[in-house]
Amino acid sequence: MYSKRQIILLARELRKRSTTAERLLWDELRSRRFHGIKFLRQFPIVYEVDRGLYRFYIPDFYSHKLKLDIELDGKIHQLQKEYDEDRDFILNQFGIAVIRFENERTREMEKLKTDLLEFINQLRSSPSFRTK
């Protein structure tokens, strides 16, 4: 568990050390370039607080309005499938949808964006989808 300050510093460090795939996708998502949707990069989501310390996840990309976490998975994720499943389950419990793409998918960016838009449209048409 971490303090708020530690979480902020970690998120900043992750933004500085973005992978090539993350930089490529961020170029497509930033400044509402993707269908006018606002995305944040490496935005901490706190899911539990205990005595002033926080449990959290930092999605690669996050849309608050859609409650959508976009993850780009490198090779390390092949070794941490259980962790990723637990993480996705917790985020889903808070109404946050998670979509994962392997880093290599950024080589075919148009196809990735088509798949992402299809996922978003399904999300928006879901009876449980609400915007604020």
BELZILIN-V581909 format. One record per backbone hydrogen bond with DSSP energy under -1.0 kcal/mol. NH is the residue of the N-H (numbers start at 1). CO is the residue of the C=O. If there is no record, write none. Layout:
BEGIN
nh:NH co:CO
nh:NH co:CO
END
This chain:
BEGIN
nh:2 co:54
nh:7 co:3
nh:8 co:4
nh:9 co:5
nh:10 co:6
nh:11 co:7
nh:12 co:8
nh:13 co:9
nh:14 co:10
nh:15 co:11
nh:16 co:12
nh:17 co:13
nh:23 co:19
nh:24 co:20
nh:25 co:21
nh:26 co:22
nh:27 co:23
nh:29 co:25
nh:30 co:26
nh:33 co:30
nh:35 co:33
nh:36 co:32
nh:37 co:34
nh:40 co:62
nh:42 co:60
nh:45 co:57
nh:47 co:55
nh:48 co:55
nh:50 co:53
nh:53 co:50
nh:54 co:2
nh:55 co:48
nh:57 co:45
nh:61 co:70
nh:62 co:40
nh:63 co:68
nh:67 co:63
nh:68 co:63
nh:69 co:97
nh:70 co:61
nh:71 co:99
nh:73 co:101
nh:77 co:74
nh:78 co:75
nh:79 co:76
nh:84 co:80
nh:85 co:81
nh:86 co:82
nh:87 co:83
nh:88 co:84
nh:89 co:85
nh:90 co:86
nh:91 co:87
nh:92 co:88
nh:93 co:89
nh:95 co:92
nh:96 co:91
nh:97 co:67
nh:99 co:69
nh:101 co:71
nh:103 co:73
nh:105 co:102
nh:106 co:103
nh:107 co:104
nh:108 co:105
nh:112 co:108
nh:113 co:109
nh:114 co:110
nh:115 co:111
nh:116 co:112
nh:117 co:113
nh:118 co:114
nh:119 co:115
nh:120 co:116
nh:121 co:117
nh:122 co:118
nh:123 co:119
nh:124 co:120
nh:125 co:121
nh:129 co:126
END
